[in-house]
Amino acid sequence: MAKGRGPERFKDLMKRSNRDRDASKATVSILRADSRVAQVLERALGQADLSLPQFNVLMELASSPAAALPLYELTARLTSTAPNMSWLASRMVETGLVSKERDPSDSRVVMVKLTKRGWARLGAAAPLVFATEKELFAAYPRADLRRMADLLSRLLDDPT
C-alpha cells in the first residue's frame, strides 16, 4: 500500500458509510465511559471480594420483596448481565451469597434469594461502591449529573 493511502481510504469509507460524526463520538464516549466506570468499580469491589455482576445481583435481590426474585426476572433487571446468569448464580450459591430453589407454585421457575452472608457482603461492598461513585463524579455539579442520567435514560428507553 502506498504511503498516505490509508487515511484517504478511511475518509472515503466514512463518507460512503454515511457516518454521523456526532453520533459516532457519542457512541465511543459512552463505551469508553462504561469501561472506565466498570474498571473503577471492579477495583473497589475487589476489597469486598465481589465482582460487579455479583454486586448487581445482590443489589437487585436486596431491593426486591422478600429479597428474592425468579432467575429470569433477576437477569432482566441487571445493569450488565453475565454471559451465563445461571452459572453466576450457581457460583454465588457455592460461596453462600444466595440460595436457589424451585418456586413451589411453578417448578419451572428458579428463585434466587439473598442469604445472611449475601447481606453481610453487600453491607461491606455498598459503601465502597457509593464512595467510588461520589469520587468519580465529584467534579460534576448535581445538575450535570441529573442531565447525564436523564440523557442516558432516554437512550435506554429508546425502542430501537
VOVO-925085 format. One line per field, with one value per residue: residue number from 1; chain; x, y, z of N, C-alpha, C in turn. Coordinates in Angstrom, 3 decimals, always signed. Example, Ala and Ser with C-alpha at 12.3 -4.5 7.8 and 13.67 -1.06 7.14 Angstrom:
# residues 2
i (1, 2)
ch (A, A)
n_u (+13.190, +12.850)
n_v (-5.690, -2.250)
n_w (+7.800, +7.080)
ca_u (+12.300, +13.670)
ca_v (-4.500, -1.060)
ca_w (+7.800, +7.140)
c_u (+13.200, +12.900)
c_v (-3.300, +0.030)
c_w (+7.800, +7.870)
# end
This chain:
# residues 160
i (1, 2, 3, 4, 5, 6, 7, 8, 9, 10, 11, 12, 13, 14, 15, 16, 17, 18, 19, 20, 21, 22, 23, 24, 25, 26, 27, 28, 29, 30, 31, 32, 33, 34, 35, 36, 37, 38, 39, 40, 41, 42, 43, 44, 45, 46, 47, 48, 49, 50, 51, 52, 53, 54, 55, 56, 57, 58, 59, 60, 61, 62, 63, 64, 65, 66, 67, 68, 69, 70, 71, 72, 73, 74, 75, 76, 77, 78, 79, 80, 81, 82, 83, 84, 85, 86, 87, 88, 89, 90, 91, 92, 93, 94, 95, 96, 97, 98, 99, 100, 101, 102, 103, 104, 105, 106, 107, 108, 109, 110, 111, 112, 113, 114, 115, 116, 117, 118, 119, 120, 121, 122, 123, 124, 125, 126, 127, 128, 129, 130, 131, 132, 133, 134, 135, 136, 137, 138, 139, 140, 141, 142, 143, 144, 145, 146, 147, 148, 149, 150, 151, 152, 153, 154, 155, 156, 157, 158, 159, 160)
ch (A, A, A, A, A, A, A, A, A, A, A, A, A, A, A, A, A, A, A, A, A, A, A, A, A, A, A, A, A, A, A, A, A, A, A, A, A, A, A, A, A, A, A, A, A, A, A, A, A, A, A, A, A, A, A, A, A, A, A, A, A, A, A, A, A, A, A, A, A, A, A, A, A, A, A, A, A, A, A, A, A, A, A, A, A, A, A, A, A, A, A, A, A, A, A, A, A, A, A, A, A, A, A, A, A, A, A, A, A, A, A, A, A, A, A, A, A, A, A, A, A, A, A, A, A, A, A, A, A, A, A, A, A, A, A, A, A, A, A, A, A, A, A, A, A, A, A, A, A, A, A, A, A, A, A, A, A, A, A, A)
n_u (+0.845, +0.544, +2.259, +0.425, -1.995, -3.788, -5.190, -6.685, -8.296, -9.707, -11.162, -12.744, -14.199, -15.648, -17.224, -18.706, -20.080, -21.883, -21.433, -22.262, -20.675, -21.088, -22.874, -21.245, -19.124, -20.525, -21.315, -18.817, -17.797, -19.632, -19.170, -16.455, -16.638, -18.286, -16.574, -14.479, -15.803, -16.736, -14.282, -13.171, -15.106, -14.954, -12.376, -12.790, -14.732, -13.245, -12.088, -14.085, -14.316, -15.953, -17.419, -18.438, -20.822, -21.742, -22.201, -24.253, -26.259, -26.692, -27.599, -29.992, -31.497, -31.633, -33.199, -35.658, -38.967, -39.044, -36.396, -35.818, -35.954, -37.319, -35.109, -35.157, -36.295, -34.459, -32.240, -33.214, -33.300, -30.688, -27.834, -25.619, -25.263, -24.066, -22.440, -23.565, -26.057, -27.194, -24.991, -23.451, -25.174, -25.116, -22.407, -22.485, -24.167, -22.506, -20.609, -22.133, -23.602, -26.100, -29.169, -30.668, -33.735, -36.510, -39.562, -42.344, -44.924, -44.622, -42.737, -40.999, -39.779, -36.922, -36.028, -34.076, -32.457, -31.402, -28.920, -28.000, -25.244, -24.868, -26.200, -24.440, -22.055, -22.901, -23.411, -20.798, -19.765, -21.397, -20.939, -18.341, -18.719, -20.517, -18.988, -16.975, -18.438, -19.175, -16.635, -15.814, -17.506, -17.199, -16.333, -18.402, -21.225, -24.362, -26.568, -25.492, -25.001, -27.612, -28.635, -26.967, -27.732, -30.406, -30.220, -28.915, -30.770, -32.889, -31.800, -31.756, -34.459, -35.251, -36.953, -35.617)
n_v (-1.179, +2.209, +4.974, +7.039, +6.389, +4.992, +6.836, +8.243, +6.240, +5.600, +7.996, +8.005, +5.643, +6.362, +8.410, +7.075, +5.361, +6.934, +8.224, +9.642, +11.900, +13.070, +11.281, +9.018, +9.909, +10.239, +7.590, +6.236, +7.637, +6.938, +4.160, +4.115, +5.483, +3.712, +1.509, +2.599, +3.347, +0.826, -0.523, +0.971, +0.587, -2.210, -2.480, -1.273, -3.007, -5.302, -5.127, -6.028, -8.568, -9.152, -9.233, -6.926, -7.831, -9.655, -7.915, -6.375, -8.333, -8.870, -6.332, -6.047, -8.197, -7.455, -5.177, -6.095, -7.469, -9.601, -10.184, -11.811, -13.202, -14.439, -16.229, -15.497, -12.924, -11.566, -11.598, -9.924, -7.481, -6.691, -4.486, -5.077, -8.069, -11.224, -13.514, -16.053, -16.250, -18.154, -19.729, -17.814, -17.350, -19.910, -20.060, -18.094, -19.283, -21.356, -19.902, -19.038, -16.675, -16.381, -18.256, -20.911, -22.106, -24.122, -22.632, -23.122, -22.913, -23.079, -25.213, -24.876, -22.480, -20.924, -19.689, -17.079, -16.212, -13.864, -14.474, -14.616, -14.300, -13.106, -10.652, -9.577, -9.342, -7.569, -5.407, -4.706, -4.067, -2.088, +0.571, +1.001, +1.050, +3.219, +5.324, +5.334, +5.991, +8.633, +9.787, +9.452, +11.231, +13.667, +16.131, +17.111, +19.216, +18.793, +19.264, +18.689, +15.946, +14.993, +15.685, +14.147, +11.569, +11.669, +11.965, +9.555, +7.726, +8.220, +7.224, +4.534, +4.038, +4.156, +2.594, +1.297)
n_w (+0.000, -0.819, +0.685, +2.891, +1.799, +3.395, +5.239, +3.301, +2.207, +4.490, +5.000, +2.703, +3.093, +5.416, +4.385, +2.360, +4.001, +5.204, +7.663, +10.780, +12.476, +15.024, +16.248, +16.244, +17.896, +20.302, +20.783, +21.056, +23.246, +25.264, +25.406, +26.181, +28.624, +30.034, +30.224, +31.769, +34.172, +34.983, +35.397, +37.523, +39.505, +39.745, +40.847, +43.361, +44.397, +44.638, +47.122, +48.726, +47.953, +45.713, +42.428, +39.855, +38.452, +40.440, +42.594, +41.483, +41.294, +44.035, +44.857, +43.363, +44.378, +47.089, +46.938, +46.270, +46.941, +49.738, +49.336, +47.151, +43.865, +40.762, +38.624, +35.887, +35.991, +37.569, +35.864, +33.816, +35.131, +35.663, +35.442, +33.935, +32.343, +33.187, +30.953, +31.280, +33.249, +34.901, +35.545, +36.981, +39.169, +40.291, +41.090, +43.016, +44.836, +45.674, +47.117, +49.145, +49.032, +47.895, +47.674, +45.809, +44.667, +43.599, +42.576, +44.586, +43.569, +40.847, +39.324, +37.233, +37.518, +38.781, +41.834, +43.188, +46.099, +48.521, +50.915, +54.442, +54.566, +52.085, +52.491, +54.398, +52.895, +50.941, +52.584, +53.251, +50.749, +49.519, +50.703, +49.717, +46.931, +46.660, +47.677, +45.781, +43.477, +44.171, +44.235, +41.562, +40.256, +41.477, +40.489, +39.024, +38.811, +40.538, +38.864, +36.349, +36.663, +36.952, +34.451, +32.792, +33.617, +32.846, +30.024, +29.324, +30.280, +28.563, +26.227, +26.867, +27.035, +24.443, +21.831, +19.720)
ca_u (+0.000, +1.316, +2.267, -0.631, -3.224, -4.711, -6.113, -7.607, -9.281, -10.554, -12.094, -13.687, -15.083, -16.556, -18.169, -19.602, -20.884, -22.815, -21.143, -22.629, -19.559, -21.586, -23.402, -20.089, -18.427, -21.348, -21.228, -17.485, -17.689, -20.421, -18.458, -15.241, -17.064, -18.746, -15.392, -13.756, -16.606, -16.724, -12.954, -13.006, -15.991, -14.391, -11.264, -13.369, -15.418, -12.228, -11.877, -15.175, -14.282, -17.099, -17.313, -19.538, -22.075, -22.206, -22.754, -25.546, -27.206, -27.030, -28.402, -31.341, -32.200, -31.878, -34.245, -36.904, -39.746, -38.547, -35.004, -35.800, -36.522, -37.115, -33.860, -35.404, -36.523, -33.173, -31.450, -33.762, -33.066, -29.274, -27.241, -24.812, -25.568, -23.003, -22.789, -24.440, -26.565, -27.399, -23.665, -23.096, -25.991, -24.599, -21.160, -22.864, -24.689, -21.329, -19.943, -23.083, -24.174, -27.511, -29.666, -31.550, -34.702, -37.654, -40.768, -43.318, -46.139, -44.281, -41.426, -40.128, -39.153, -35.876, -35.988, -32.769, -32.724, -30.251, -28.670, -27.420, -23.884, -25.004, -26.499, -23.207, -21.115, -23.467, -23.181, -19.400, -19.473, -22.166, -20.245, -17.193, -19.237, -21.101, -17.878, -16.304, -19.297, -19.019, -15.302, -15.803, -18.304, -17.051, -16.095, -19.590, -22.351, -25.540, -27.393, -24.865, -25.237, -29.025, -28.767, -26.306, -28.611, -31.598, -29.873, -28.634, -32.035, -33.659, -31.193, -32.201, -35.899, -35.470, -37.401, -34.878)
ca_v (+0.000, +3.439, +5.804, +8.037, +5.866, +4.561, +7.903, +8.553, +5.146, +5.732, +9.102, +7.539, +4.671, +7.092, +9.137, +6.093, +4.726, +7.941, +8.363, +10.840, +12.037, +13.340, +10.022, +8.155, +10.417, +9.923, +6.147, +5.897, +8.217, +6.103, +2.889, +4.364, +5.814, +2.462, +0.718, +3.241, +3.221, -0.590, -0.845, +1.618, -0.108, -3.553, -2.335, -1.014, -4.220, -6.285, -5.025, -6.786, -9.883, -9.279, -8.668, -6.012, -8.576, -10.185, -6.786, -6.043, -9.372, -8.631, -5.104, -6.316, -9.042, -6.685, -4.170, -6.751, -8.017, -10.858, -10.353, -12.967, -12.982, -15.520, -16.049, -14.764, -11.514, -11.050, -11.378, -8.764, -6.265, -6.382, -3.434, -5.816, -9.466, -12.187, -14.310, -17.130, -15.846, -19.355, -20.079, -16.836, -17.635, -21.146, -19.718, -17.320, -20.281, -22.048, -19.034, -18.745, -15.332, -16.536, -19.630, -21.143, -23.198, -24.097, -21.975, -24.167, -22.791, -23.366, -25.864, -24.449, -21.212, -20.976, -18.485, -16.759, -15.472, -13.332, -15.149, -13.790, -13.993, -12.145, -9.358, -9.082, -8.948, -6.350, -4.346, -4.285, -3.569, -0.898, +1.838, +1.135, +1.438, +4.554, +6.270, +5.372, +6.790, +10.043, +10.197, +9.532, +12.345, +14.797, +17.383, +17.492, +19.751, +17.905, +19.473, +17.934, +14.523, +14.716, +15.790, +12.966, +10.423, +11.825, +11.674, +8.129, +7.012, +8.336, +6.288, +3.200, +3.934, +4.169, +1.260, +0.709)
ca_w (+0.000, -0.911, +1.881, +2.927, +1.186, +4.453, +5.647, +2.202, +2.152, +5.680, +4.747, +1.684, +3.751, +6.305, +3.547, +1.737, +5.061, +5.706, +9.092, +11.532, +13.429, +16.379, +16.779, +16.494, +19.082, +21.474, +20.988, +21.566, +24.587, +26.178, +25.576, +26.980, +29.989, +30.642, +30.540, +32.879, +35.397, +35.376, +35.931, +38.825, +40.447, +39.971, +41.806, +44.686, +44.843, +44.986, +48.569, +49.363, +47.314, +44.816, +41.085, +39.558, +38.259, +41.730, +43.343, +40.883, +41.718, +45.438, +44.941, +42.857, +45.338, +48.311, +46.713, +45.870, +48.050, +50.309, +48.907, +46.252, +42.532, +39.798, +37.884, +34.637, +36.306, +38.024, +34.654, +33.104, +35.919, +35.868, +34.619, +32.971, +32.577, +32.928, +29.774, +31.693, +34.553, +35.702, +36.047, +38.011, +40.348, +40.890, +41.795, +44.203, +45.771, +46.219, +48.101, +50.213, +48.918, +47.544, +47.579, +44.663, +44.858, +42.683, +43.075, +44.911, +42.752, +39.457, +39.424, +36.130, +37.892, +39.795, +42.663, +43.762, +47.335, +49.234, +52.190, +55.500, +54.131, +50.988, +53.109, +55.022, +51.842, +50.352, +53.570, +53.149, +49.401, +49.128, +50.988, +48.805, +45.615, +46.697, +47.829, +44.479, +42.597, +44.547, +43.817, +40.099, +39.757, +42.392, +39.758, +38.270, +39.595, +40.594, +37.670, +35.262, +36.922, +36.637, +32.993, +32.245, +33.894, +32.013, +28.631, +29.175, +30.479, +27.322, +25.290, +27.278, +26.788, +23.004, +21.433, +18.591)
c_u (+0.891, +1.171, +1.155, -1.962, -4.257, -5.684, -7.119, -8.700, -10.246, -11.598, -13.160, -14.697, -16.105, -17.625, -19.183, -20.541, -21.896, -22.671, -21.628, -21.586, -20.044, -22.134, -22.262, -19.336, -19.206, -21.246, -19.898, -17.310, -18.444, -19.691, -17.202, -15.598, -17.533, -17.556, -14.653, -14.509, -16.584, -15.377, -12.759, -13.879, -15.477, -13.241, -11.803, -14.009, -14.444, -11.943, -12.939, -15.282, -15.545, -16.730, -18.500, -20.842, -22.619, -22.839, -24.126, -26.614, -27.649, -27.906, -29.835, -32.136, -32.563, -33.024, -35.592, -37.666, -39.185, -37.108, -34.838, -36.474, -36.390, -35.859, -34.074, -35.625, -35.238, -32.295, -31.915, -33.455, -31.616, -28.774, -26.300, -24.962, -24.360, -23.409, -23.725, -24.893, -26.783, -26.073, -23.252, -23.875, -25.502, -23.302, -21.474, -23.503, -23.520, -20.613, -20.893, -23.738, -25.673, -27.887, -30.552, -32.474, -35.824, -38.820, -41.812, -44.585, -45.893, -42.867, -40.489, -39.327, -38.133, -35.867, -34.579, -33.036, -31.418, -30.117, -28.129, -26.001, -23.897, -25.308, -25.233, -22.220, -21.601, -23.249, -21.749, -19.116, -20.168, -21.459, -19.037, -17.644, -19.740, -20.036, -17.136, -17.116, -19.140, -17.677, -15.223, -16.454, -18.210, -16.917, -17.326, -20.655, -23.545, -26.422, -26.825, -25.099, -26.668, -29.242, -28.144, -27.197, -29.856, -31.312, -29.643, -29.894, -32.889, -33.111, -31.671, -33.675, -36.246, -35.835, -36.612, -33.971)
c_v (+1.244, +4.254, +6.855, +7.553, +5.463, +5.644, +8.279, +7.495, +5.239, +6.834, +8.694, +6.558, +5.384, +7.829, +8.192, +5.444, +5.684, +8.132, +9.695, +10.966, +12.272, +12.069, +9.062, +8.599, +10.089, +8.436, +5.754, +6.446, +7.387, +4.788, +3.056, +4.686, +4.563, +1.621, +1.291, +3.080, +1.777, -0.971, -0.267, +0.919, -1.514, -3.491, -2.123, -2.283, -5.342, -6.290, -5.803, -8.191, -10.158, -8.743, -7.724, -6.763, -9.166, -9.081, -6.416, -7.059, -9.109, -7.387, -5.349, -7.188, -8.250, -5.695, -4.780, -7.264, -9.382, -11.161, -11.582, -12.600, -14.252, -15.212, -15.239, -13.276, -10.848, -10.714, -10.120, -7.450, -5.816, -5.295, -4.022, -7.281, -10.328, -13.020, -15.471, -16.853, -17.044, -19.800, -19.138, -17.114, -18.892, -20.894, -18.945, -18.223, -20.974, -21.221, -18.580, -17.376, -15.356, -18.010, -19.702, -22.293, -23.047, -23.394, -23.060, -24.107, -23.072, -23.925, -25.516, -23.213, -21.430, -19.633, -18.314, -15.849, -15.065, -14.043, -14.146, -13.363, -12.979, -10.746, -8.754, -8.584, -7.673, -5.164, -3.833, -3.606, -2.247, +0.412, +2.071, +1.634, +2.870, +5.630, +6.429, +6.182, +8.274, +10.592, +10.383, +10.813, +13.598, +16.135, +17.894, +18.074, +18.791, +18.052, +18.712, +16.435, +14.142, +14.730, +14.558, +11.738, +10.480, +11.463, +10.182, +7.299, +7.073, +7.401, +4.858, +2.978, +3.877, +2.755, +0.608, -0.403)
c_w (+0.000, +0.364, +1.790, +2.375, +2.247, +4.882, +4.565, +2.099, +3.331, +5.467, +3.739, +2.296, +4.642, +5.503, +2.921, +2.769, +5.673, +7.220, +9.621, +12.641, +14.854, +17.026, +17.102, +17.742, +20.353, +21.803, +21.618, +22.987, +25.616, +26.447, +26.423, +28.429, +30.724, +31.083, +31.746, +34.185, +35.886, +35.984, +37.331, +39.880, +40.752, +40.975, +43.219, +45.234, +45.189, +46.483, +49.349, +48.772, +46.490, +43.448, +40.888, +39.269, +39.569, +42.569, +42.801, +41.265, +43.152, +45.606, +44.465, +43.824, +46.589, +48.144, +46.334, +47.094, +48.469, +49.891, +48.013, +44.938, +41.708, +38.982, +36.609, +34.898, +36.782, +36.820, +33.919, +33.825, +35.973, +34.926, +33.582, +33.333, +32.275, +31.721, +30.106, +33.122, +35.466, +36.327, +37.175, +39.291, +41.049, +41.643, +43.072, +45.265, +46.464, +47.278, +49.207, +50.158, +48.618, +47.663, +46.344, +45.012, +43.854, +43.365, +43.353, +44.048, +41.267, +39.425, +38.270, +36.502, +39.003, +40.520, +43.223, +44.957, +47.999, +50.582, +53.217, +55.118, +52.982, +51.501, +53.716, +53.976, +51.161, +51.284, +53.554, +51.815, +49.076, +49.482, +50.083, +47.433, +45.638, +46.899, +46.504, +43.477, +42.895, +44.075, +42.303, +39.592, +40.622, +41.664, +39.024, +39.187, +39.520, +39.355, +36.476, +35.428, +36.579, +35.124, +32.325, +32.428, +33.017, +30.561, +28.419, +29.379, +29.225, +26.258, +25.599, +26.986, +25.299, +22.533, +20.302, +18.996)
# end
